[in-house]
Amino acid sequence: MSKIKKFILLFFGRYKMEKNQEIKCSVTSCKYNNSEKGKCILESIQVEPIMECETMQPDESMCASYEYVED
């Protein structure tokens, strides 16, 4: 499935999280990360493609909800 088709399906809500699911996250520099539990505190996140990256690996996408935590 192409990145564009995946994005369109995601955009129109065909992939929805079931109730009681979690967003696992280990990016401790994000202000939404709960490092003690290793998860994101947001109810949902926006995942976006990285342009011109066609590795067919997780590095093709990124969390667009990321915000840097300032100490």
C-alpha positions in Angstrom: 0.0 0.0 0.0 1.4 3.4 -0.9 2.1 6.1 1.6 -0.5 8.3 0.1 -3.2 5.6 0.3 -2.2 4.9 4.0 -2.4 8.6 4.7 -5.8 9.0 3.1 -7.2 5.9 4.9 -5.8 7.3 8.2 -7.2 10.8 7.5 -10.7 9.5 6.8 -10.7 7.5 10.0 -10.6 4.0 8.7 -7.8 3.2 11.2 -9.2 4.0 14.6 -7.8 3.1 18.0 -10.0 0.9 20.1 -10.9 2.0 23.6 -8.4 1.5 26.3 -5.4 1.4 23.9 -2.2 3.3 24.7 0.4 5.2 22.7 3.8 3.8 23.7 6.5 6.4 23.4 10.2 6.5 24.5 10.9 10.1 23.2 11.8 11.7 26.6 12.4 15.1 25.0 8.7 15.4 24.2 6.5 17.3 26.7 3.7 14.7 26.2 5.9 11.7 27.2 5.4 10.0 30.6 8.9 8.5 30.9 8.0 6.6 34.1 5.3 4.6 32.1 6.9 4.8 28.7 3.8 6.2 27.0 2.3 9.4 25.5 -0.2 11.3 27.7 -2.2 12.5 24.6 -5.4 10.6 23.7 -4.4 10.7 20.0 -1.4 11.8 17.9 -0.9 13.0 14.4 1.5 10.8 12.4 2.8 12.3 9.2 5.0 11.0 6.4 8.5 12.2 5.9 8.8 13.4 2.3 11.1 11.6 0.0 11.8 8.8 2.4 10.8 5.4 1.0 12.7 2.9 3.1 9.6 0.9 4.0 10.7 1.2 7.6 9.4 3.2 10.6 11.7 6.1 9.7 9.2 7.0 6.9 6.9 8.6 9.5 7.1 10.9 12.4 4.9 12.1 15.3 3.7 15.5 14.3 2.2 16.1 17.8 5.8 16.2 19.2 6.6 19.3 21.3 10.0 19.9 22.8 10.0 20.0 26.6 11.8 23.0 28.0 13.6 22.6 31.3 
